[in-house]
Amino acid sequence: MARPRALRLSLSLLGVVLFFALWEALPRLGLVKSMLLPAPSGIPASFWQEVSSGAWGEAVLQSLRHYVSGLVLGSALGVALGVATGMSRTLEDMTNWIVRLLRPIPGLAWVPFAIIWFGVSPTAANFIIIVGVFWINYFSALSAVQAVDRDLIELANAFGHRSPLARLVKVILPASVQPIMAGLRTGLGQAWMAVVAAELFGVAGLGQRMMQASSLLATDIVVVYMITMAVLYGVVDAGFVALRDRLLAWKA
């Protein structure tokens, strides 16, 4: 039996309250040193300190630049190559072993090459984000295209849509857009993780600010930027879902 919505909301709020109460109690009762785990009641003051100094705004702006550019390029490349590979058996055979070789390599493993090739720069950060986002979108697009009903393609051929471009526009994209969008949404979160990984090595942004704070044991500042990233991701994800629902309203 489904629980009433009000009860579910109340339980969710109770869980949040208990979480923060436990968090507050640990350092206050001396169970954990405050320098290791700052009490949540002190976070707003630390947040205002970062905002008033200008460090917070600059870090957010830098990370958003890396995030947007890396996300757009990585997603575009992943979807484009995934769709092309899904439509071409020849291309799939040509890239099969390359994909098997490169796919298991985590994005962090590319950090040394990013620094060697581009130095500690925004370009290096963008490269790491592109790698982190690319594979998610590549495989979601590839799987989506390969799952398209072959009868739809035969029907398109019967109506004269025999060229690859015509099949792509008339059949492939309309039939595979939902799973492709799901891959894009997954990439939103992956890109944030890649942003932090890239900036931990010295590129200006949220990750760099977290490293600077942690080196001084300013864990309250670290928490400020952790919460900042969570909020930014939540806003981006909500915006993407709203855009997706509008674009896919015709499929409802």
C-alpha positions as CSV (number, residue, x, y, z in Angstrom):
1,M,0.0,0.0,0.0
2,A,1.4,3.4,-1.0
3,R,2.1,5.8,1.8
4,P,0.4,9.2,1.7
5,R,2.6,11.9,0.2
6,A,2.5,14.0,3.4
7,L,3.8,11.1,5.4
8,R,6.6,10.5,3.0
9,L,7.5,14.2,3.0
10,S,7.5,14.2,6.8
11,L,9.8,11.2,7.0
12,S,12.2,12.8,4.5
13,L,12.3,16.0,6.6
14,L,12.8,13.9,9.8
15,G,15.7,12.2,8.2
16,V,17.3,15.5,7.3
17,V,16.8,16.9,10.8
18,L,18.3,13.7,12.4
19,F,21.3,13.9,10.0
20,F,22.1,17.5,10.9
21,A,21.5,16.9,14.6
22,L,23.9,14.0,14.6
23,W,26.4,16.0,12.6
24,E,26.1,18.9,15.1
25,A,26.4,16.7,18.1
26,L,29.6,14.9,17.1
27,P,31.9,17.9,17.4
28,R,30.0,19.6,20.2
29,L,30.2,16.5,22.4
30,G,33.9,16.1,21.6
31,L,33.4,12.8,19.9
32,V,35.1,14.3,16.8
33,K,37.6,17.2,16.8
34,S,35.9,20.3,15.2
35,M,38.9,20.8,12.9
36,L,38.2,17.4,11.4
37,L,34.4,17.7,11.2
38,P,33.1,21.3,11.6
39,A,29.6,21.7,13.1
40,P,27.0,22.7,10.5
41,S,25.9,25.7,12.7
42,G,29.2,27.3,11.8
43,I,29.0,26.8,8.1
44,P,26.9,29.9,7.3
45,A,29.5,32.2,8.8
46,S,32.2,30.5,6.8
47,F,30.2,30.8,3.7
48,W,29.7,34.6,4.3
49,Q,33.4,34.9,4.9
50,E,34.2,33.4,1.5
51,V,31.5,35.4,-0.3
52,S,32.6,38.7,1.2
53,S,36.3,38.1,0.3
54,G,35.3,37.5,-3.3
55,A,37.0,34.0,-3.3
56,W,33.7,32.1,-3.5
57,G,32.4,34.0,-6.5
58,E,35.6,33.8,-8.4
59,A,35.9,30.0,-7.7
60,V,32.3,29.4,-8.8
61,L,32.8,31.4,-12.0
62,Q,36.1,29.5,-12.9
63,S,34.5,26.1,-12.3
64,L,31.4,26.9,-14.3
65,R,33.6,27.9,-17.2
66,H,35.4,24.6,-17.1
67,Y,32.2,22.7,-16.5
68,V,30.2,24.2,-19.4
69,S,33.0,24.0,-22.0
70,G,34.1,20.5,-21.0
71,L,30.5,19.2,-20.7
72,V,29.4,20.6,-24.1
73,L,32.4,19.3,-26.0
74,G,32.5,15.9,-24.3
75,S,28.8,15.4,-24.7
76,A,28.7,16.5,-28.3
77,L,31.7,14.3,-29.3
78,G,30.3,11.3,-27.4
79,V,26.8,11.5,-28.9
80,A,28.1,12.2,-32.4
81,L,30.5,9.3,-32.4
82,G,28.0,7.0,-30.6
83,V,25.3,7.7,-33.2
84,A,27.7,7.4,-36.1
85,T,29.1,4.1,-34.8
86,G,25.6,2.7,-34.1
87,M,24.6,3.5,-37.7
88,S,27.7,2.0,-39.3
89,R,28.7,-1.6,-38.8
90,T,32.0,-0.8,-40.5
91,L,32.8,2.0,-38.1
92,E,31.8,-0.2,-35.1
93,D,34.2,-2.9,-36.2
94,M,37.0,-0.3,-36.8
95,T,36.7,1.2,-33.3
96,N,35.8,-1.9,-31.3
97,W,39.2,-2.8,-30.0
98,I,40.2,0.9,-29.5
99,V,37.1,1.4,-27.4
100,R,37.8,-1.8,-25.3
101,L,41.3,-0.5,-24.7
102,L,40.5,3.1,-23.7
103,R,37.2,2.7,-21.9
104,P,38.5,1.1,-18.7
105,I,41.0,3.9,-18.2
106,P,39.6,6.3,-15.5
107,G,39.6,10.0,-16.2
108,L,42.1,10.7,-13.4
109,A,44.6,8.5,-15.2
110,W,44.7,11.2,-17.9
111,V,45.7,14.0,-15.5
112,P,49.5,13.5,-16.0
113,F,49.1,13.8,-19.8
114,A,46.8,16.7,-19.4
115,I,49.4,18.6,-17.4
116,I,52.2,17.5,-19.8
117,W,50.3,18.5,-22.9
118,F,48.5,21.7,-21.6
119,G,50.2,22.6,-18.4
120,V,48.2,23.6,-15.3
121,S,45.7,25.5,-17.3
122,P,41.9,25.7,-18.1
123,T,42.6,23.7,-21.2
124,A,43.9,20.8,-19.1
125,A,40.8,20.9,-16.9
126,N,38.6,20.9,-20.0
127,F,40.4,17.9,-21.4
128,I,39.9,15.9,-18.2
129,I,36.2,16.8,-18.2
130,I,35.8,15.9,-21.8
131,V,37.3,12.5,-21.2
132,G,35.1,12.0,-18.2
133,V,31.9,12.8,-20.0
134,F,32.7,11.4,-23.4
135,W,32.3,7.7,-22.7
136,I,28.9,8.0,-20.9
137,N,27.4,9.8,-23.8
138,Y,29.1,7.5,-26.4
139,F,27.7,4.3,-25.0
140,S,24.2,5.7,-24.3
141,A,24.0,7.0,-27.9
142,L,25.5,3.8,-29.3
143,S,23.1,1.6,-27.4
144,A,20.1,3.8,-28.2
145,V,20.8,3.7,-31.9
146,Q,21.4,0.0,-32.0
147,A,18.1,-0.6,-30.1
148,V,16.0,1.2,-32.8
149,D,13.4,-1.1,-34.2
150,R,14.6,-2.4,-37.6
151,D,11.1,-2.4,-38.9
152,L,11.0,1.4,-38.6
153,I,14.2,1.6,-40.7
154,E,12.7,-0.7,-43.3
155,L,9.5,1.4,-43.3
156,A,11.6,4.6,-43.8
157,N,13.4,2.9,-46.8
158,A,10.0,2.0,-48.3
159,F,9.0,5.7,-48.1
160,G,12.2,6.7,-49.9
161,H,14.3,7.8,-46.9
162,R,17.3,5.6,-47.9
163,S,20.2,8.0,-47.3
164,P,22.0,7.9,-43.9
165,L,21.1,11.5,-43.3
166,A,17.4,10.9,-44.0
167,R,17.3,7.8,-41.8
168,L,19.1,9.8,-39.0
169,V,16.6,12.7,-39.1
170,K,13.4,10.7,-39.8
171,V,13.9,7.6,-37.7
172,I,17.1,7.2,-35.7
173,L,17.0,10.5,-33.7
174,P,13.3,10.5,-32.9
175,A,13.5,6.9,-31.8
176,S,16.6,7.2,-29.7
177,V,16.3,10.7,-28.2
178,Q,15.1,9.6,-24.8
179,P,18.0,7.3,-23.9
180,I,20.4,9.8,-25.4
181,M,19.0,12.4,-23.1
182,A,19.3,10.0,-20.2
183,G,23.0,9.7,-21.0
184,L,23.3,13.5,-21.2
185,R,21.8,13.8,-17.7
186,T,24.2,11.2,-16.3
187,G,27.0,13.2,-17.8
188,L,25.9,16.3,-15.9
189,G,27.0,14.7,-12.6
190,Q,30.1,13.0,-14.1
191,A,31.3,16.4,-15.3
192,W,31.1,17.9,-11.8
193,M,33.3,15.1,-10.5
194,A,35.7,15.6,-13.3
195,V,35.8,19.4,-12.6
196,V,36.8,18.8,-9.0
197,A,39.4,16.2,-10.0
198,A,40.9,18.6,-12.6
199,E,41.0,21.5,-10.2
200,L,42.6,19.6,-7.3
201,F,45.8,19.7,-9.2
202,G,46.1,23.5,-9.2
203,V,43.7,24.8,-11.9
204,A,41.7,27.7,-10.5
205,G,38.2,26.8,-9.3
206,L,36.2,25.1,-6.5
207,G,38.6,22.1,-6.3
208,Q,41.6,24.3,-5.9
209,R,40.0,26.3,-3.2
210,M,39.1,23.1,-1.4
211,M,42.7,22.0,-1.5
212,Q,43.9,25.3,-0.2
213,A,41.5,25.2,2.7
214,S,42.3,21.5,3.5
215,S,46.0,22.3,3.6
216,L,45.2,24.8,6.4
217,L,42.8,22.4,8.1
218,A,40.0,24.8,7.4
219,T,37.5,22.0,7.0
220,D,34.6,24.5,7.4
221,I,35.6,26.1,4.1
222,V,35.9,22.7,2.5
223,V,32.3,22.0,3.5
224,V,31.2,25.3,2.1
225,Y,32.6,24.3,-1.3
226,M,31.2,20.8,-1.1
227,I,27.7,22.2,-0.5
228,T,28.3,24.8,-3.3
229,M,29.0,22.0,-5.7
230,A,25.9,20.0,-4.6
231,V,23.7,23.1,-5.0
232,L,25.1,24.0,-8.4
233,Y,24.6,20.4,-9.6
234,G,21.1,20.4,-8.3
235,V,20.3,23.6,-10.2
236,V,21.9,22.4,-13.4
237,D,20.1,19.0,-13.2
238,A,16.7,20.7,-12.5
239,G,17.2,23.0,-15.4
240,F,18.1,20.1,-17.7
241,V,15.1,18.0,-16.6
242,A,12.8,21.0,-17.3
243,L,14.3,21.4,-20.8
244,R,14.2,17.7,-21.5
245,D,10.5,17.5,-20.5
246,R,9.7,20.4,-22.8
247,L,11.6,19.0,-25.7
248,L,10.1,15.5,-25.3
249,A,6.6,16.7,-24.7
250,W,5.6,15.5,-28.2
251,K,6.5,11.9,-27.1
252,A,4.1,12.0,-24.1
